[in-house]
Each structure stands twice: as C-alpha cells, then as structure tokens.
C-alpha cells in the first residue's frame, strides 16, 4: 500500500506541538500509519506552509440557518436577534438546502471534519447524509409550559430519530429561559451516552431573567406568548443553577458562557461529581461580537477547565463565515496569554471528546482517519490536505 509523507513547519498531534523535522505518514486510505522524525532515506516528502493538525471540530453550528446570512444587523442585542430569527427564518426549502450545502462544503474544504449541528427541523437531513463531514445532531426543544412538554419532546424525538439513521443525535434544551422542568426531565431520560447541548449564559438579559424575573427577555416571552407562572426567581441565582442539577450521567456542552462566573464554575465542578456529569464549554466568540453580547472570561475558563474548552462558529445569521481559523484569530487577539498549543487543542481533540468522536478524530494516532489540515496563523487560513 502506497503512503504519503507530509511535513509542515510543525505538527500538532492532538497533545504536543512537534518540530518541523517530523513527518506524518499516511496510507492511501487516509489512515495515519506513523508520526516520526524524518529519515535520510525519505523521498517525496510533501512540505506544507503551516502547522499540520488533525481535521478540526466545530462544536456549535446552526447549519439550517445558513440562508439567513446578513439578515440580522450587527449589535442588535440578544432579544432583538432572537425576535428576528423567529420572524424571518422561514424560506423556500431550496434556498435553505442550497445555503446549508454550501456552508457544509466550505467547512470541509477549510479543514473541519466534525460538526455539532443544532437542528430545529429535519430539513437538512439530505445535506448531512451526503456531506463528507461527520455530525452530532442536537435537536432543540423549546417550551416553558409544562402542559406541552411531552408533545414537544416527542416531536423533536421523531426528528432526532431521522438523523440517527446515519449520525448520532440527541434532543436537547434550547436555553435555560425557554425550557420547563418537565421538559428537562424528559430530556434527561435519554440514554446516558447521549451528549447534550444548551445555549448558556449568553447575555446579561439571561442572568437578569433568573435573578429578578424582569429582563429584556420579557419582549420575547410576550411575543411567543410564554406562560411564566412556573418560573421561580432565586436570589443570587445564575442560569446554570436553574438546570444543571436536573441532569445525571450525561456529557453536557454549555455554549457561549459569556456571563459565566467563578462561582458558577465551582458549582459546576461540584455537581459533576454528585450527578456523574462531564461538562464541556463551547466558545463562539465572533457570534458574541456580532450580536453584541460581550465576551466570556476565557482565562477564567482555562483556569478551571483547560481540557474542556471547545470552539464553535454558531450560525451564518450571527457570523460572517464558518471558518474556525477566524475564530482563533480573534481569540488570540483578545486573550494573548493563551498559547497556540492550547488553542489547537480546543479545535481538535477537545472538540472531538465533547462530541464523542475522539475514537476516530481529533489526533494523529496510528489507525485513525481524522483528516489532515494545515493552519497558518500568519496568513489566517486553514486548508484541507486529506
């Protein structure tokens, strides 16, 4: 079986940043055969202008909103953004599929191998089934009224079952401000190997909603006619305390984390032990910038959970593109104390672990077929090699 020898300015294997005199040996099926120092007898080494990394992992993306690129203006704030999505997301099926298909292909070409995709319908099943990307489909359920919980859950379960014929899927809560206790109970009853995802601590309005009931979310709840009679205000509470204890034996991806505090992280750490949880964090920094929600304290996150941080692009309704390298460029600018090695882990092995794909993706190990990408921080680009 023929092999290719690949060499970059460095090689990131999923754990370490190896020097440029190492070569990655790949067979004709794209499987990793070896990763070793170059030998004098090596011939036809392919040299690439950047760091060789495993295929990247985008842990949070709304592929079915790709047709909404440019529809929502910048800096509207969270509630105005959500109202625009609710009011204007309907489009012709052909337009939705074309935009989603184009975005999926761009992600693959730029080096993404695995996507945690948020779904509200089954409309992109044909795109996901044919795509070279691998997916974990998170089907969002919404409903603050406990009387509709079972119907809402079953509706989303049927959608998830459609995706599960070719990809792993779960029914997941949309956000703490949009899900009833009854819905949480139904979600938690899914198999323990399920990965869950939830938009969390995305804006100041979300924290206000839990601390004092009155918040900018009143406009959203009035528009969708939400019954808030079940909502209980808790003094000094935060959104994570409203839902995390409702889950047991689960891997949970908290998405955005803009207003997360040190007290929240201490609470999460303690609850992980009590409820057998494994919590990961997805950062979508350019979506936070686009909507105008502010930025998370990422240095604080790294202090408590350095091996559980992942990166997402969110939707084209809240971002200019779906390029993970562009996320890293802004992150490196905002948080210069975080090293390139730490950032590379967030877009590879840590993302793969968060989505239960680390047996095949996220690192260069013999027998794995993770895809091979070169990234160039100076040129702000990434490109798939294999």
Helices and strands as residue ranges (DSSP letters): E 3-7, E 10-12, E 17-19, E 22-27, E 32-37, E 45-47, E 51-54, E 56-61, G 63-68, H 78-88, H 93-109, E 112-119, H 125-130, E 134-141, G 146-148, H 149-163, E 168-173, G 176-178, H 181-188, E 195-200, H 204-212, H 217-223, G 239-242, G 244-246, E 251-256, H 262-275, E 278-283, H 285-291, H 298-305, E 309-311, H 324-334, H 340-346, H 349-354, E 372-376, E 381-384
